[in-house]
Amino acid sequence: MGTRITVDPVTRIEGHLRIDCEVDGGKITKAWSSGQMWRGVELIMLGRDPRDAWTITQRICGVCTTVHAIASVRAVENALQMEVPLNAQYIRNLIIMAHAVHDHIVHFYHLSALDWVDVTSALKADPDKAASLAESLSSWSGNGKEQMRAVKARLAGFVNGGQLGIFTNGYWGHPAMKLSPEVNLMAVSHYLQALEIQRKANKIVTILGAKTPHIQNLAVGGVSNALSLDSPSVLTLERLMAVKGWIDELSDFVKNVYLIDVAAVGAFYADWTQYGAGVTNYLCVPDIPLDTRGTRFALPGGYIAAADLASHKPITSFNDAYWQKGVEESVKHSWYNYDAPGPLHPYQGETKPNYTDFQENAKYSWLKSPTFYGQVAQVGPLARVLNMLAAGHEPTKKYATLALDTVSSLAKTKVGLSAMHSTIGRHAARAISCAVQVDMLADQWSLLVNNMAKGDMSTYNHPVFPKGEQMGVGYHEAPRGVLSHWVVIDDGKVKNYQCVVPSTWNACPRNEKDEPGPYEASLIGNPMANPELPLEVLRTVHSFDPCIACAIHVTDKDGGDTYTVRAK
């Protein structure tokens, strides 16, 4: 008989996630993903003015605020079939890309790198050798001997003082850790440098969005930013030049540190290209609109079935019927009830909680189970990169080739695209996606500045709400994957509102056909060295970058331990 383990909650994520696994013969044989909070924002929206939706729904999460604001205004604009001025699209796109770059950097270094990097091992490193290794891999200015020596001394100070601070509670010395002391020291150094670099992306969001988190500049019909080439009280060329400087700094770090570090981890942990594939139906939506109606995009979207890139079906516009008709949600294994048998399309979606406690063969999660034309789908950077490759997107081809060639060189063996269908492949895809997005950030900056130079300062079109019922969906290819808000408006008020978010797609429980969701499927076959120290569970789950606050939203006030691992 196998061992049953429960990790509750999974840490280094946003929100509360419980993972249950059965382990037999050193491998995971069965898994359950359970969201432990209820999200009631859909009920809060009922009867409200649709123009207020974006300010409320971005409070779903304290991290993914911008993405919900964007999806929400797009949903209402889609219902009204509105045009959005080009400047507003460019400003939104800049905020989107800056937020995405920030999210990717923080995810790898501060939320998941410690699944692969043994911080205490770095104390055994020769800092000069670590610097030589780092300098052989890239031209990053922070790779010198002085920096490596300073980081080692700082770590020693933590340990000698009896406090590891931000590095407390790691699985240090775990048998699944295999990086050399020098590689660990290099990674810790970049971890600390990333804390500073990620601030540059947040500054861009703050300048353009008025604050972060929870931007203030959006409006149904555009943005509230007033533009001028010289007025000090609005968004001027001077402020935009500061934004350009931060974009350049981000680009340097993403291409010369982040992309290289992920390739190095992939090379040293090449065995993890064999684990974590799970669901290989991949869904993403196009984003970075280049026109006023959302019919041309800088980043393509689509759907791939069963890992076959030749099966790619494109999603082409905000009004794409293939996309709009394909999404449904089941609650067979979720703590909700539907009035009629499910699954339901989001326009007919219901949010009626029915908590029954954890029942592994019945209801066990606050997340619903989305499907695309009846199929479970993985969303996120891997889905995005594979769909963009299938669509022939040249920037994605460029950075995917660079990443795989770097991994192959370091691993001293050819690593092909098939390795991407894995735990480590999701990290590689996120780094590739980030490199594409940091270039896109610079492109959108140029488009905005050039359009302003032509004398176009328009940023807003006034919405008009007709009598009767209108339905609309706003989608956004958020850092964690496909995010969509679905709204039904009746006589100018919200009649129904449903959010189908990336972590609902990936962290969902079993669906109407009892098929496991992407987290659950990806854990099957993963190794497990020690059920009391479930590092391998964290590696695969963290590779999706869970944001459970986006999927669910209220927790039990009588909850117990903050971190529990049980084996029996």
C-alpha positions as a printed NumPy array, in Angstrom:
array([[  0.   ,   0.   ,   0.   ],
       [  1.324,   3.456,  -0.924],
       [  1.912,   6.491,   1.279],
       [ -0.577,   9.383,   1.345],
       [  0.87 ,  12.886,   1.818],
       [ -0.834,  16.249,   2.164],
       [  0.927,  19.565,   1.61 ],
       [ -1.368,  22.232,   3.028],
       [ -0.903,  25.01 ,   2.185],
       [  1.65 ,  25.037,  -0.608],
       [  3.903,  28.024,   0.121],
       [  5.669,  30.588,  -2.076],
       [  2.45 ,  31.165,  -4.016],
       [ -0.399,  33.661,  -3.836],
       [ -3.391,  32.238,  -1.976],
       [ -4.071,  28.874,  -0.311],
       [ -3.551,  25.617,  -2.201],
       [ -3.672,  22.071,  -0.858],
       [ -2.057,  19.177,  -2.726],
       [ -2.743,  15.544,  -1.809],
       [ -0.669,  12.74 ,  -3.325],
       [ -0.426,   8.987,  -3.174],
       [  3.175,   7.762,  -3.371],
       [  4.15 ,   4.191,  -4.216],
       [  7.579,   2.854,  -5.127],
       [  9.177,   6.291,  -4.88 ],
       [  6.785,   7.843,  -7.401],
       [  3.53 ,   9.804,  -7.232],
       [  0.671,   7.646,  -8.499],
       [ -2.349,   9.888,  -7.865],
       [ -2.921,  13.538,  -6.982],
       [ -5.639,  16.001,  -5.978],
       [ -5.426,  19.788,  -6.256],
       [ -7.686,  21.649,  -3.844],
       [ -8.225,  25.402,  -3.723],
       [ -8.98 ,  26.26 ,  -0.126],
       [-10.748,  29.616,  -0.466],
       [-14.014,  30.77 ,  -2.029],
       [-14.012,  33.642,  -4.524],
       [-17.206,  35.672,  -4.275],
       [-16.353,  38.609,  -6.516],
       [-18.85 ,  37.469,  -9.159],
       [-21.677,  37.982,  -6.668],
       [-20.306,  41.386,  -5.639],
       [-20.567,  42.493,  -9.28 ],
       [-24.3  ,  41.849,  -9.706],
       [-26.384,  44.974, -10.281],
       [-23.389,  47.292, -10.548],
       [-22.42 ,  49.781, -13.233],
       [-20.198,  47.916, -15.744],
       [-17.786,  50.872, -15.777],
       [-16.923,  50.065, -12.145],
       [-16.164,  46.404, -12.802],
       [-12.449,  46.822, -13.471],
       [-11.815,  48.663, -10.199],
       [-13.544,  45.906,  -8.21 ],
       [-12.307,  42.816, -10.035],
       [ -8.657,  43.808,  -9.882],
       [ -9.021,  43.411,  -6.103],
       [ -9.365,  39.655,  -6.734],
       [ -5.628,  39.468,  -6.071],
       [ -2.896,  41.597,  -4.522],
       [ -0.365,  40.481,  -7.14 ],
       [ -2.284,  40.008, -10.415],
       [ -4.152,  43.287, -10.152],
       [ -3.357,  44.813, -13.531],
       [ -4.396,  41.752, -15.502],
       [ -7.919,  41.662, -14.066],
       [ -8.373,  45.377, -14.717],
       [ -7.376,  44.874, -18.36 ],
       [ -9.604,  41.814, -18.888],
       [-12.539,  43.576, -17.247],
       [-12.493,  46.756, -19.372],
       [-12.033,  44.594, -22.471],
       [-15.114,  42.549, -21.509],
       [-17.341,  45.628, -21.272],
       [-15.83 ,  47.126, -24.457],
       [-16.485,  43.822, -26.235],
       [-20.113,  43.838, -25.08 ],
       [-20.502,  47.353, -26.48 ],
       [-18.333,  46.629, -29.568],
       [-16.262,  49.72 , -28.794],
       [-13.123,  51.013, -30.433],
       [-10.199,  52.033, -28.213],
       [ -7.799,  54.824, -29.3  ],
       [ -4.348,  53.67 , -30.404],
       [ -2.59 ,  55.616, -27.648],
       [ -4.756,  53.881, -25.056],
       [ -3.864,  50.494, -26.547],
       [ -0.15 ,  51.34 , -26.449],
       [ -0.309,  52.579, -22.844],
       [ -2.246,  49.481, -21.778],
       [  0.249,  47.306, -23.667],
       [  3.19 ,  48.96 , -21.89 ],
       [  1.566,  48.304, -18.514],
       [  0.767,  44.705, -19.516],
       [  4.315,  43.963, -20.662],
       [  5.992,  45.672, -17.686],
       [  3.76 ,  43.72 , -15.316],
       [  4.54 ,  40.473, -17.155],
       [  8.312,  41.001, -17.044],
       [  8.075,  41.79 , -13.32 ],
       [  5.968,  38.695, -12.717],
       [  8.328,  36.339, -14.561],
       [ 11.444,  37.608, -12.79 ],
       [  9.828,  37.338,  -9.357],
       [  8.401,  33.913, -10.112],
       [ 11.681,  32.302, -11.076],
       [ 14.018,  33.899,  -8.559],
       [ 11.844,  34.498,  -5.532],
       [  9.075,  31.887,  -5.734],
       [ 10.585,  28.805,  -7.353],
       [ 14.395,  28.996,  -7.694],
       [ 14.787,  27.727,  -4.134],
       [ 13.277,  24.417,  -5.303],
       [ 16.473,  23.912,  -7.313],
       [ 19.098,  26.045,  -5.536],
       [ 20.617,  24.895,  -2.214],
       [ 21.362,  28.166,  -0.444],
       [ 23.462,  26.661,   2.359],
       [ 25.635,  24.861,  -0.217],
       [ 26.68 ,  28.275,  -1.529],
       [ 28.656,  28.782,   1.71 ],
       [ 31.072,  26.105,   0.467],
       [ 31.647,  27.864,  -2.862],
       [ 34.826,  29.509,  -4.101],
       [ 33.445,  32.954,  -5.024],
       [ 36.195,  33.576,  -7.578],
       [ 35.319,  30.335,  -9.376],
       [ 31.634,  31.251,  -9.197],
       [ 32.439,  34.612, -10.81 ],
       [ 34.496,  32.953, -13.54 ],
       [ 31.633,  30.594, -14.304],
       [ 29.082,  33.417, -14.369],
       [ 31.273,  35.596, -16.597],
       [ 31.754,  32.7  , -19.013],
       [ 27.992,  32.483, -19.438],
       [ 27.077,  36.161, -19.937],
       [ 28.261,  39.758, -19.956],
       [ 26.106,  40.799, -16.97 ],
       [ 27.895,  43.486, -14.962],
       [ 26.912,  41.91 , -11.641],
       [ 28.905,  38.71 , -12.174],
       [ 32.288,  39.909, -10.883],
       [ 34.432,  38.466,  -8.101],
       [ 33.656,  41.323,  -5.708],
       [ 29.923,  40.701,  -6.036],
       [ 30.267,  36.961,  -5.45 ],
       [ 32.518,  37.498,  -2.418],
       [ 30.051,  40.004,  -0.977],
       [ 27.098,  37.61 ,  -1.408],
       [ 28.969,  34.757,   0.279],
       [ 29.869,  37.028,   3.198],
       [ 26.254,  38.155,   3.459],
       [ 25.038,  34.546,   3.573],
       [ 27.632,  33.711,   6.223],
       [ 26.296,  36.625,   8.259],
       [ 22.776,  35.169,   8.107],
       [ 23.98 ,  31.758,   9.27 ],
       [ 26.345,  33.013,  11.974],
       [ 23.564,  35.19 ,  13.328],
       [ 21.309,  32.157,  13.618],
       [ 18.842,  33.527,  11.074],
       [ 18.541,  32.694,   7.391],
       [ 15.911,  35.394,   6.958],
       [ 14.308,  35.016,   3.529],
       [ 16.054,  31.645,   3.127],
       [ 14.503,  30.039,   6.212],
       [ 12.612,  26.727,   5.876],
       [ 14.143,  25.571,   2.597],
       [ 14.795,  21.903,   1.885],
       [ 18.558,  22.431,   2.159],
       [ 20.62 ,  19.277,   1.726],
       [ 17.707,  17.407,   0.124],
       [ 18.977,  14.474,  -2.   ],
       [ 17.208,  15.912,  -5.052],
       [ 19.424,  19.043,  -4.935],
       [ 22.378,  18.649,  -7.305],
       [ 23.884,  22.056,  -8.194],
       [ 27.545,  22.648,  -7.346],
       [ 28.387,  25.172,  -4.585],
       [ 29.601,  27.653,  -7.214],
       [ 26.4  ,  27.426,  -9.27 ],
       [ 24.382,  27.814,  -6.072],
       [ 26.362,  30.945,  -5.137],
       [ 25.833,  32.401,  -8.618],
       [ 22.096,  31.738,  -8.341],
       [ 21.841,  33.291,  -4.864],
       [ 23.691,  36.363,  -6.115],
       [ 21.224,  36.746,  -8.974],
       [ 18.32 ,  36.127,  -6.565],
       [ 19.385,  39.187,  -4.574],
       [ 20.047,  41.288,  -7.684],
       [ 16.599,  40.378,  -9.022],
       [ 15.041,  42.006,  -5.949],
       [ 16.391,  45.32 ,  -7.206],
       [ 15.746,  44.744, -10.914],
       [ 12.075,  43.839, -10.504],
       [ 11.493,  47.3  ,  -9.038],
       [ 12.266,  48.826, -12.455],
       [  9.273,  47.055, -13.985],
       [  7.021,  48.194, -11.15 ],
       [  8.161,  51.781, -11.692],
       [  6.931,  51.592, -15.287],
       [  3.524,  50.341, -14.152],
       [  3.382,  53.082, -11.504],
       [  4.257,  55.923, -13.899],
       [  1.688,  54.818, -16.485],
       [ -0.971,  53.396, -14.175],
       [ -0.795,  55.991, -11.36 ],
       [  0.025,  53.342,  -8.738],
       [  0.782,  49.669,  -8.274],
       [ -0.695,  47.375,  -7.187],
       [ -4.195,  48.31 ,  -8.344],
       [ -3.638,  50.708, -11.243],
       [ -5.941,  53.725, -11.461],
       [ -5.731,  54.888, -15.077],
       [ -8.1  ,  52.535, -16.912],
       [-11.563,  53.366, -18.169],
       [-14.053,  51.575, -20.371],
       [-13.122,  53.14 , -23.697],
       [ -9.432,  53.785, -23.072],
       [ -7.234,  55.268, -20.363],
       [ -7.334,  58.437, -18.294],
       [ -3.738,  59.434, -19.081],
       [ -3.594,  62.912, -20.595],
       [ -0.722,  63.175, -23.104],
       [  1.541,  66.089, -23.914],
       [  5.024,  66.596, -25.265],
       [  5.909,  69.221, -22.665],
       [  3.252,  69.835, -19.964],
       [  4.66 ,  68.84 , -16.543],
       [  1.248,  67.816, -15.156],
       [  0.541,  64.908, -17.538],
       [  2.329,  61.997, -19.224],
       [  5.176,  63.809, -20.959],
       [  8.109,  62.833, -23.133],
       [ 10.376,  63.355, -20.116],
       [  8.529,  60.705, -18.12 ],
       [  8.482,  58.414, -21.131],
       [ 12.271,  58.749, -21.454],
       [ 12.592,  57.563, -17.846],
       [ 10.412,  54.585, -18.755],
       [ 12.719,  53.811, -21.691],
       [ 15.74 ,  53.745, -19.363],
       [ 14.068,  51.17 , -17.111],
       [ 13.105,  49.081, -20.154],
       [ 16.774,  48.95 , -21.177],
       [ 17.841,  47.824, -17.687],
       [ 15.18 ,  45.121, -17.646],
       [ 16.256,  43.92 , -21.085],
       [ 19.861,  43.548, -19.947],
       [ 18.886,  41.443, -16.926],
       [ 16.323,  39.265, -18.729],
       [ 18.657,  38.345, -21.593],
       [ 21.984,  38.164, -19.751],
       [ 20.885,  36.738, -16.397],
       [ 17.375,  35.264, -16.297],
       [ 17.468,  33.414, -19.62 ],
       [ 20.972,  32.083, -18.868],
       [ 20.152,  30.989, -15.312],
       [ 17.08 ,  29.055, -16.425],
       [ 19.144,  27.338, -19.127],
       [ 21.788,  26.431, -16.534],
       [ 19.205,  24.966, -14.164],
       [ 17.687,  23.061, -17.082],
       [ 21.073,  21.611, -18.025],
       [ 21.94 ,  20.494, -14.487],
       [ 18.446,  19.085, -13.917],
       [ 17.981,  17.554, -17.371],
       [ 16.239,  14.561, -15.765],
       [ 13.35 ,  16.879, -14.908],
       [ 12.554,  17.206, -18.615],
       [ 11.086,  13.708, -18.148],
       [  8.64 ,  14.743, -15.423],
       [  5.628,  17.007, -15.135],
       [  4.157,  17.043, -18.646],
       [  0.62 ,  16.195, -17.543],
       [ -2.013,  17.768, -19.796],
       [ -0.556,  18.555, -23.229],
       [ -3.535,  20.381, -24.718],
       [ -2.284,  23.982, -24.799],
       [ -4.495,  27.091, -24.905],
       [ -3.462,  30.742, -25.227],
       [ -5.081,  33.908, -26.55 ],
       [ -3.551,  36.644, -28.713],
       [ -2.527,  39.868, -27.024],
       [ -0.908,  43.286, -27.457],
       [ -3.529,  44.73 , -29.822],
       [ -2.124,  46.935, -32.571],
       [ -5.379,  48.463, -33.805],
       [ -8.44 ,  50.09 , -32.264],
       [-10.75 ,  47.057, -32.584],
       [ -8.58 ,  44.169, -31.378],
       [ -8.203,  42.414, -34.738],
       [ -4.384,  42.656, -35.097],
       [ -2.011,  41.523, -32.349],
       [  1.734,  41.472, -31.793],
       [  1.5  ,  38.111, -29.991],
       [ -0.549,  35.298, -31.606],
       [ -2.811,  32.846, -29.809],
       [ -4.437,  29.502, -30.42 ],
       [ -5.026,  25.926, -29.29 ],
       [ -2.781,  22.866, -29.651],
       [ -4.153,  19.364, -29.062],
       [ -2.112,  16.506, -27.561],
       [  1.294,  18.233, -27.896],
       [  1.013,  18.276, -31.705],
       [  2.094,  21.722, -32.92 ],
       [  0.694,  20.863, -36.37 ],
       [ -2.786,  20.813, -34.788],
       [ -2.545,  24.543, -33.925],
       [ -5.833,  26.391, -34.457],
       [ -5.484,  30.185, -34.268],
       [ -7.548,  32.544, -32.137],
       [ -7.51 ,  35.796, -34.069],
       [ -9.605,  38.576, -32.507],
       [-11.582,  39.773, -29.501],
       [-14.711,  38.596, -31.377],
       [-13.357,  35.18 , -32.377],
       [-16.295,  32.732, -32.252],
       [-13.947,  29.722, -31.987],
       [-12.702,  31.097, -28.674],
       [-16.025,  32.376, -27.345],
       [-17.971,  29.163, -27.934],
       [-15.365,  26.752, -26.573],
       [-15.18 ,  27.583, -22.854],
       [-17.268,  25.782, -20.226],
       [-16.943,  25.126, -16.483],
       [-17.912,  22.045, -14.47 ],
       [-18.603,  21.879, -10.719],
       [-18.91 ,  18.091, -10.328],
       [-15.876,  18.091,  -8.022],
       [-16.159,  21.71 ,  -6.846],
       [-17.853,  23.196,  -3.797],
       [-20.638,  24.754,  -5.901],
       [-24.071,  23.734,  -7.165],
       [-25.642,  24.478, -10.56 ],
       [-29.416,  24.736, -10.955],
       [-29.166,  22.565, -14.07 ],
       [-26.664,  19.846, -15.024],
       [-23.256,  21.193, -16.024],
       [-20.932,  22.103, -17.473],
       [-22.048,  25.689, -18.161],
       [-20.763,  28.35 , -20.531],
       [-19.553,  31.429, -18.565],
       [-22.391,  33.596, -19.911],
       [-24.749,  31.186, -18.128],
       [-22.321,  30.602, -15.243],
       [-23.541,  30.364, -11.645],
       [-21.701,  31.033,  -8.37 ],
       [-23.608,  29.11 ,  -5.693],
       [-21.312,  27.75 ,  -2.967],
       [-21.947,  24.317,  -1.472],
       [-19.154,  23.323,   0.921],
       [-19.01 ,  19.591,   1.777],
       [-15.499,  19.178,   3.252],
       [-12.745,  17.386,   1.309],
       [-14.218,  14.356,  -0.468],
       [-11.643,  12.948,  -2.866],
       [-14.214,  11.067,  -4.96 ],
       [-16.806,  13.857,  -4.874],
       [-16.358,  17.594,  -4.14 ],
       [-12.923,  18.707,  -2.904],
       [-12.053,  22.2  ,  -4.19 ],
       [-13.36 ,  25.762,  -4.444],
       [-12.08 ,  25.892,  -8.045],
       [-14.381,  25.088, -10.926],
       [-13.088,  22.915, -13.802],
       [-12.821,  24.73 , -17.158],
       [-12.603,  22.9  , -20.466],
       [-12.1  ,  24.005, -24.087],
       [-14.512,  22.136, -26.341],
       [-14.771,  19.494, -23.64 ],
       [-11.013,  19.062, -23.207],
       [ -8.805,  19.835, -20.21 ],
       [ -6.217,  22.437, -21.239],
       [ -2.946,  23.719, -19.83 ],
       [ -2.444,  27.474, -19.957],
       [  0.564,  29.661, -19.175],
       [  3.975,  30.435, -20.667],
       [  4.475,  26.923, -22.074],
       [  1.127,  27.049, -23.871],
       [  1.976,  30.569, -25.062],
       [  5.436,  29.706, -26.403],
       [  4.311,  26.518, -28.152],
       [  1.346,  28.254, -29.799],
       [  3.525,  31.156, -30.916],
       [  6.075,  28.726, -32.352],
       [  3.27 ,  26.896, -34.155],
       [  2.078,  30.257, -35.524],
       [  5.574,  31.037, -36.849],
       [  6.236,  33.956, -34.483],
       [  9.839,  34.936, -35.252],
       [ 10.812,  36.556, -31.906],
       [  9.651,  33.426, -30.083],
       [ 11.634,  31.235, -32.503],
       [ 14.716,  33.364, -31.822],
       [ 14.662,  33.077, -28.023],
       [ 13.456,  29.454, -27.962],
       [ 16.399,  28.499, -30.184],
       [ 18.793,  30.476, -27.988],
       [ 17.482,  28.845, -24.797],
       [ 17.594,  25.283, -26.15 ],
       [ 21.05 ,  25.812, -27.685],
       [ 22.349,  27.138, -24.339],
       [ 20.9  ,  24.165, -22.463],
       [ 22.4  ,  21.779, -25.037],
       [ 25.818,  23.412, -24.741],
       [ 25.836,  23.261, -20.943],
       [ 24.4  ,  19.723, -20.806],
       [ 26.779,  18.579, -23.581],
       [ 23.901,  16.825, -25.337],
       [ 21.248,  17.953, -27.795],
       [ 18.076,  19.115, -26.047],
       [ 15.147,  19.558, -28.397],
       [ 11.697,  21.108, -28.278],
       [ 10.147,  17.911, -26.888],
       [ 11.924,  18.615, -23.586],
       [  9.626,  21.604, -23.116],
       [  6.699,  19.331, -22.195],
       [  7.91 ,  19.091, -18.602],
       [  8.376,  20.732, -15.231],
       [ 11.678,  22.312, -16.244],
       [ 10.222,  23.158, -19.668],
       [  7.658,  25.445, -18.067],
       [ 10.493,  27.457, -16.528],
       [ 12.278,  27.623, -19.873],
       [  9.083,  28.762, -21.583],
       [  8.576,  31.501, -19.012],
       [ 12.106,  32.821, -19.614],
       [ 11.606,  32.687, -23.398],
       [  8.272,  34.466, -23.031],
       [  9.877,  37.117, -20.818],
       [ 12.602,  37.821, -23.393],
       [  9.961,  38.244, -26.09 ],
       [  7.927,  40.517, -23.84 ],
       [ 10.815,  42.77 , -22.839],
       [ 11.474,  43.395, -26.539],
       [  7.762,  44.009, -27.028],
       [  7.902,  46.538, -24.191],
       [ 10.458,  48.555, -26.159],
       [  8.406,  48.232, -29.362],
       [  5.232,  49.542, -27.7  ],
       [  7.177,  52.458, -26.236],
       [  8.327,  53.427, -29.73 ],
       [  4.821,  53.108, -31.16 ],
       [  3.418,  55.417, -28.465],
       [  6.126,  58.046, -28.838],
       [  5.903,  58.016, -32.636],
       [  2.113,  58.323, -32.559],
       [  2.344,  61.274, -30.17 ],
       [  4.892,  62.871, -32.504],
       [  2.254,  62.793, -35.255],
       [  0.049,  64.996, -33.069],
       [ -2.368,  62.259, -31.926],
       [ -3.045,  62.751, -28.2  ],
       [ -6.372,  60.883, -27.987],
       [ -6.699,  58.311, -25.17 ],
       [-10.444,  57.812, -24.575],
       [-13.745,  57.111, -26.327],
       [-16.95 ,  57.629, -24.342],
       [-19.027,  54.422, -23.854],
       [-22.778,  54.37 , -24.527],
       [-24.952,  51.687, -22.883],
       [-28.064,  50.844, -24.935],
       [-31.27 ,  49.407, -23.547],
       [-31.619,  45.649, -23.379],
       [-29.019,  42.913, -22.971],
       [-25.433,  42.837, -24.2  ],
       [-22.823,  40.113, -23.625],
       [-19.067,  40.449, -23.865],
       [-15.838,  38.662, -23.026],
       [-12.521,  40.282, -22.333],
       [ -9.442,  38.128, -22.563],
       [ -5.798,  38.745, -21.747],
       [ -2.768,  36.467, -22.062],
       [ -1.638,  37.125, -18.485],
       [  1.741,  35.952, -17.116],
       [  0.162,  32.734, -15.84 ],
       [ -1.926,  32.176, -18.97 ],
       [ -5.405,  32.75 , -20.39 ],
       [ -7.49 ,  35.124, -18.288],
       [-11.063,  35.893, -19.332],
       [-13.867,  37.966, -17.829],
       [-17.39 ,  37.323, -19.111],
       [-20.114,  39.919, -18.55 ],
       [-23.844,  40.061, -19.251],
       [-25.211,  43.626, -19.129],
       [-28.937,  44.39 , -18.937],
       [-30.172,  47.99 , -19.169],
       [-26.76 ,  49.301, -18.185],
       [-26.29 ,  47.055, -15.122],
       [-24.294,  43.861, -14.608],
       [-26.659,  40.865, -14.822],
       [-23.98 ,  38.147, -14.678],
       [-20.206,  38.2  , -14.277],
       [-17.787,  35.248, -14.406],
       [-13.986,  35.16 , -14.228],
       [-12.186,  32.155, -15.738],
       [ -8.599,  32.631, -14.634],
       [ -5.252,  30.908, -15.381],
       [ -5.006,  29.096, -12.046],
       [ -8.572,  27.847, -12.495],
       [ -7.517,  26.21 , -15.776],
       [ -4.363,  24.705, -14.258],
       [ -5.252,  24.037, -10.603],
       [ -8.777,  22.767, -11.243],
       [-10.132,  19.536,  -9.755],
       [-11.346,  16.676, -11.922],
       [-13.936,  17.655, -14.509],
       [-17.336,  16.309, -15.548],
       [-15.624,  13.226, -17.059],
       [-13.477,  12.747, -13.904],
       [-10.325,  13.693, -15.827],
       [ -7.573,  15.265, -13.672],
       [ -6.648,  18.915, -14.08 ],
       [ -3.163,  20.041, -15.206],
       [ -1.623,  20.208, -11.691],
       [ -3.024,  16.803, -10.837],
       [ -1.947,  15.184, -14.114],
       [  1.522,  16.765, -14.033],
       [  2.336,  15.22 , -10.65 ],
       [  1.702,  11.646, -11.789],
       [  5.018,   9.816, -12.212],
       [  7.086,  12.448, -10.417],
       [  9.794,  10.954,  -8.198],
       [  9.531,  11.305,  -4.415],
       [ 12.748,  10.738,  -2.465],
       [ 11.263,  11.411,   0.964],
       [  7.499,  11.783,   1.588],
       [  8.296,  13.826,   4.719],
       [ 10.162,  16.382,   2.566],
       [  8.016,  16.703,  -0.582],
       [ 10.362,  18.943,  -2.571],
       [  9.425,  17.239,  -5.826],
       [  5.758,  18.2  ,  -5.373],
       [  6.754,  21.834,  -4.965],
       [  9.   ,  21.736,  -8.035],
       [  6.217,  20.724, -10.376],
       [  3.425,  22.771,  -8.788],
       [  5.602,  25.894,  -8.559],
       [  6.507,  25.562, -12.247],
       [  2.928,  26.692, -13.027],
       [  3.299,  29.751, -10.741],
       [  0.018,  29.197,  -8.829],
       [ -2.073,  32.259,  -8.023],
       [ -4.881,  30.765,  -6.002],
       [ -6.183,  34.133,  -4.802],
       [ -7.177,  34.733,  -8.44 ],
       [ -9.123,  31.492,  -8.492],
       [-10.693,  31.63 ,  -5.024],
       [-11.051,  34.315,  -2.42 ],
       [-12.27 ,  33.713,   1.157],
       [-10.677,  31.44 ,   3.758],
       [-11.923,  29.739,   6.936],
       [-11.252,  32.061,   9.894],
       [-10.767,  29.018,  12.14 ],
       [ -7.965,  27.538,  10.029],
       [ -5.01 ,  25.937,  11.807],
       [ -1.35 ,  25.475,  10.877],
       [  0.294,  27.78 ,   8.364],
       [  2.435,  24.965,   6.971],
       [  1.715,  21.268,   7.343],
       [  3.13 ,  18.134,   5.729],
       [  1.532,  14.854,   6.769],
       [  2.597,  11.364,   5.759],
       [  0.728,   8.225,   6.692]])
